[in-house]
């Protein structure tokens, strides 16, 4: 009797189940293929070359075909099967929507730096419970009330379509990227004058030095170049460095960041000045804005054409959408160790391997370069070969999984970059235009302070990017220059040698700077939402008066004073965050956690206090690794070892001290205290909490005592 009633109900609601099934398929596939990608794009538009409309239009036939094909079973003449198909898709759509919209795992920026995916135990348990409840409730609703369920699916489809349409309308690019036909312009060099700027993102100066020390042949390949080991970068990330490199202007915190990008890159780049003087200018891989009168393109266009580039950008969004939708530990399968499933199934199989892609681009640009006409040419190539993660092996081939960050792996990837660059230079020599080309090879910054241990305790490497310069007609083996340089020198060095853009030809640059030159570095810890802000919160200014690699050369600007017997409490609302340089989280009610292998504070004291030893007493706590119940912290003052603090399960909190003698103060009177932490821990990795921070020591207070 029950079976007969169920059969009758199924037959009576046949049309309702068909409608429910179609709307559910549309809901599930729409969330995965359109709505979540649109949401991700809206928050990360600067990471994409093409507009959201371009991406969706290119794959529109596929996006339309998928829900239609998945709805075909609803036409089959088996009522029970149709009902099961409709109910199943309704439950799946609900699970996908809830997982994508509400159970979102924060993985940081979409820039390829993620080398492993952490799925905390707390997140796993919460997600599992929620998704099981959603699935069970959806099945119950769809089986008993197919019409209300279909109405709910219709309403949600309409809401999601509206938000996606809004994202498309607001996701337009100011200037459309060029198509493949115009890429020939990127390959042309002039018979008269050429400028070539190659930016190797995050290549640290001392890493480059090791590469050429281990591979002496590069000295000859870098024919006519000067290397400036003592170069200061404007900031520890691309964000503030690029405007300085383009314009030669040191960052002024009084201006808003959007205006800085418009004024210093879009309108004020040296490329714009060269274009005004008749140069054909281009920029490969622009960040946020393209300079006026400049041809801008991305790497995928060079390698495969504009249509393939659009598809690759959509596949990138699709992978992130699948990661959002995948339940709990299935996210690891989607992430695939950084190779990503979607781009392996459908794309090139290289995932987000920017390093390998950058190598190929330099090879293509060199192999296909040609000389034509006398109109001068200026090319700016921004490549991520040297950027984290480590994705190249010793033969410069793609790794199936990112390699751990070690000094050896970083140097290996840097060597691959130098090999690719020198290959391009060899092609310029083959074309007989090497002597007619002004060339600058540089980085925007070094690695962040959190990788200092992995790189061998390089102190201020994040502020010491590589910089090499070759003027027209210059020849000879690579030379080391002792002049103190700054990334702001790039336009002046370039324009002076080209005898062009006189507005950038400043009398002082890295080529002739005096030894006592004062250079500026602005420090911050990068967060992806900075793209949306007018100013960087917590920005800290430093003046470097001497070699950048010497801690004694660094001082805060403006100075921050601490008087003897004055106790600093690092609690929220105290204002003490101004003394924290890098390696710290936000202030909390009890104090502040270190979130890196190295954490630094800096301050000055009145001049009379510097003439006598001072005891620095800090009240601290430690976060001990559940598998290694000890922590060692080496304390340095301007590079001088002043203390060794040890923590274990029996002695994890309390006061620790060190002595600051008169010889530790910098040339300008300040002192930087660096804490080198032996084994910081991510609590989420051990299931003790959902905290994803790399915790080491907690600083509660600090006081200086006269001795």
C-alpha positions, 0 to 999 in steps of 0.5 A, spaced: 500 500 500 505 504 501 509 503 495 502 504 491 502 511 495 509 513 493 508 511 486 502 515 485 505 521 489 511 521 484 507 521 478 502 526 481 509 531 482 512 529 475 512 536 473 514 539 479 520 534 480 522 535 473 522 543 474 526 542 481 531 537 478 532 543 472 533 548 477 537 544 482 542 543 476 542 550 474 543 552 482 549 547 483 553 548 476 551 556 477 555 556 484 561 552 481 562 555 474 559 562 475 557 565 481 563 563 486 568 565 480 564 572 480 565 573 487 572 571 487 574 575 481 570 581 485 575 581 491 581 580 486 580 583 480 587 586 480 590 579 479 587 578 472 588 581 466 582 580 463 575 583 465 570 578 468 565 579 462 571 577 457 572 570 462 565 568 462 563 570 455 569 566 452 567 559 456 559 561 455 558 555 450 561 550 455 557 554 461 550 553 458 551 546 455 553 543 462 547 544 466 543 542 459 546 535 459 546 534 466 538 535 466 537 530 460 536 524 465 529 528 467 526 527 461 527 519 462 520 515 462 522 513 469 518 517 475 522 514 481 529 515 477 527 522 475 525 524 483 531 521 485 535 525 480 532 531 482 532 530 490 540 528 489 541 535 485 537 539 490 541 536 496 548 537 492 546 544 490 545 546 497 551 543 500 555 546 494 552 553 496 553 552 503 560 550 502 562 556 497 558 561 501 559 560 508 564 555 510 570 558 507 577 557 508 582 563 508 588 561 504 590 568 503 592 572 496 591 568 489 598 570 487 601 563 488 605 563 494 601 558 498 605 552 498 601 547 502 593 547 504 592 547 512 585 544 513 584 545 521 581 540 525 576 545 528 574 547 521 573 540 519 568 538 524 564 544 524 564 543 516 562 536 516 556 537 521 553 543 517 554 539 511 551 533 513 545 537 516 544 541 510 544 534 506 539 531 510 534 537 511 535 538 503 533 531 501 527 531 506 524 538 503 525 535 496 522 529 497 516 531 501 515 538 498 518 538 491 514 545 489 516 549 495 523 546 494 523 548 487 521 555 489 527 556 493 531 554 488 528 559 483 529 564 488 536 563 490 538 562 482 535 569 481 539 572 487 545 569 485 544 571 478 543 578 480 550 578 484 554 575 478 551 580 473 553 586 478 560 583 479 560 583 471 558 590 470 563 592 476 569 588 473 571 592 467 578 593 465 580 600 464 584 598 458 582 592 454 589 587 453 591 587 447 590 581 442 595 576 439 596 580 433 599 586 436 604 581 440 609 582 434 610 589 437 613 586 443 618 582 439 621 588 435 627 592 437 630 598 434 636 599 430 638 605 434 636 605 441 633 600 446 631 600 453 630 593 456 628 592 464 627 585 467 624 585 474 625 578 477 620 579 483 623 578 490 630 576 487 634 578 493 641 581 492 645 576 496 642 570 493 644 573 486 651 573 489 651 566 491 648 564 484 654 567 480 659 565 485 657 558 484 656 559 476 662 563 474 660 563 467 654 568 468 660 573 470 661 573 462 654 572 460 652 579 464 657 582 459 658 590 461 653 590 467 655 593 474 652 590 480 650 594 486 650 589 492 648 595 497 641 597 494 635 599 498 628 597 496 622 601 498 618 596 501 618 589 503 613 587 497 611 589 490 605 593 492 609 600 494 615 598 490 612 598 483 610 606 483 617 607 486 621 603 480 616 607 475 617 614 477 623 614 481 619 618 487 620 615 494 613 613 497 609 619 500 604 617 506 600 623 505 598 621 498 592 615 498 595 609 494 590 609 489 592 616 487 600 613 487 598 608 482 595 613 478 600 619 478 606 614 479 605 609 474 599 610 469 601 617 468 608 618 471 612 612 469 618 613 465 615 609 460 610 614 459 616 619 459 619 615 453 613 614 449 612 622 449 619 622 446 617 617 441 619 610 444 615 604 442 613 602 450 611 596 452 610 592 459 609 585 460 605 583 466 602 590 469 600 590 476 593 594 477 594 599 472 598 600 465 602 606 463 599 611 458 601 610 451 604 603 453 602 596 450 601 592 456 600 584 456 600 578 460 605 572 459 599 567 457 598 572 451 605 571 449 605 563 450 598 562 447 595 568 444 589 572 447 583 566 447 588 561 451 590 566 456 582 568 457 581 560 458 587 560 463 584 565 467 577 562 467 580 556 469 584 559 475 577 562 477 574 555 477 580 552 481 579 556 486 571 555 486 572 548 486 576 549 492 571 553 496 565 548 494 569 542 496 567 539 503 573 538 508 579 534 506 577 534 499 580 541 499 586 538 499 585 533 492 583 540 489 589 544 491 593 538 489 599 540 492 599 547 488 598 544 481 591 544 482 586 539 479 582 544 474 588 546 470 591 539 470 584 536 467 583 541 462 589 546 462 596 546 461 598 542 467 603 547 470 598 549 475 600 556 478 607 555 476 609 562 475 616 560 475 616 555 469 611 560 465 616 566 466 622 562 463 618 560 457 616 567 456 623 570 456 625 564 451 620 566 446 621 573 447 629 572 445 628 566 440 622 570 436 626 577 437 627 581 431 630 588 429 626 593 424 626 600 423 629 606 427 624 608 432 626 607 439 624 601 443 623 600 451 620 594 454 619 592 461 618 585 463 615 583 470 616 576 471 615 571 477 621 566 476 624 568 482 617 568 486 615 563 492 613 558 492 619 554 489 616 550 483 623 548 479 628 543 480 635 543 479 634 542 471 629 548 471 623 543 470 616 544 473 616 540 480 610 536 481 609 539 488 612 546 491 619 544 494 620 547 501 623 554 502 631 553 503 637 556 501 639 551 496 632 551 493 631 559 493 638 559 489 636 553 485 630 557 482 634 564 482 639 560 477 634 558 473 632 565 472 639 568 471 639 562 466 633 565 462 635 572 462 642 571 460 639 567 454 635 573 452 641 577 452 645 572 448 639 573 443 640 580 443 648 579 441 646 575 436 641 580 433 647 585 434 643 590 438 646 589 445 651 595 444 645 599 442 641 597 448 640 600 455 639 594 460 637 594 467 636 587 471 632 588 478 628 586 483 622 589 487 624 587 494 627 581 497 624 575 501 620 577 507 623 576 514 619 570 515 624 566 511 630 569 514 632 562 517 631 558 511 635 563 507 641 563 512 639 568 517 640 574 512 637 579 516 635 585 512 634 581 505 627 583 504 630 590 503 636 588 499 633 587 492 638 585 486 640 591 481 644 591 475 645 596 470 648 596 463 649 602 459 649 602 451 656 600 448 658 597 455 662 591 455 667 587 460 666 582 465 661 583 471 663 589 475 661 590 483 659 597 485 660 600 492 655 605 491 649 605 495 643 605 490 636 605 491 630 602 487 628 609 486 634 610 481 632 606 476 628 611 471 634 616 472 639 611 470 635 609 464 634 615 462 641 618 463 644 613 459 638 613 453 639 621 453 632 621 453 626 623 458 630 629 462 625 630 467 628 623 470 635 625 469 636 626 477 644 628 479 644 623 484 643 616 483 646 609 484 651 610 479 654 616 483 651 616 490 656 618 496 657 613 501 653 617 506 647 617 502 641 616 506 635 611 503 628 610 505 624 603 506 617 603 508 615 596 512 609 593 513 606 586 513 602 585 506 595 583 506 591 582 500 586 587 502 591 593 502 589 593 494 582 596 497 585 601 502 587 608 501 593 607 506 597 602 509 595 601 516 601 601 521 606 603 516 613 604 519 618 608 516 626 607 516 632 611 514 638 607 512 645 611 513 650 606 511 650 599 508 643 596 508 646 589 510 648 592 517 643 593 522 647 599 525 645 603 519 638 602 520 633 607 524 626 609 525 624 615 522 621 619 525 625 616 532 621 613 537 624 614 544 623 610 550 626 613 557 629 608 562 624 606 567 619 607 562 615 600 562 612 599 555 605 595 555 604 591 548 596 591 550 591 593 545 589 600 546 596 602 548 599 605 542 605 600 543 604 597 536 609 603 533 615 600 536 614 593 533 617 593 526 616 586 523 614 579 525 608 581 530 601 580 530 596 585 532 596 587 539 591 583 544 588 585 551 594 581 554 600 582 549 602 581 542 604 574 539 610 573 534 608 570 527 615 569 524 621 566 525 624 573 526 620 578 530 623 585 531 622 592 535 626 598 535 626 605 539 631 610 541 633 613 548 635 620 550 643 621 548 645 621 556 642 614 557 646 611 551 653 612 554 651 607 560 649 600 559 642 598 560 638 592 562 632 590 558 627 586 562 621 583 558 615 580 560 614 574 555 611 567 554 612 562 549 608 558 545 611 551 545 610 545 540 606 539 542 611 535 539 617 539 541 616 542 548 622 547 548 623 554 544 630 558 544 630 565 542 636 568 540 636 576 542 640 581 537 641 588 538 643 591 531 646 585 529 650 584 536 648 578 540 645 580 547 641 574 550 639 567 549 632 565 552 630 558 553 623 556 554 620 549 556 614 546 559 617 548 566 619 555 564 614 557 559 613 564 561 616 570 566 621 575 565 627 575 561 633 580 560 639 582 556 644 588 557 644 593 551 651 596 552 653 603 549 656 600 542 650 597 540 647 603 538 646 605 531 649 611 527 643 615 528 642 613 535 637 608 535 637 600 536 633 594 533 632 588 537 631 582 533 628 575 536 630 569 532 625 564 534 628 557 533 621 553 532 615 557 532 608 553 531 602 553 527 596 551 532 592 549 527 597 544 524 596 540 531 589 541 532 589 545 538 586 550 535 584 554 529 589 559 529 593 559 523 598 564 525 606 562 526 606 563 534 613 563 537 613 568 543 608 573 546 611 580 548 607 583 554 611 588 557 618 591 556 622 596 561 629 599 560 633 599 567 639 603 568 645 599 571 
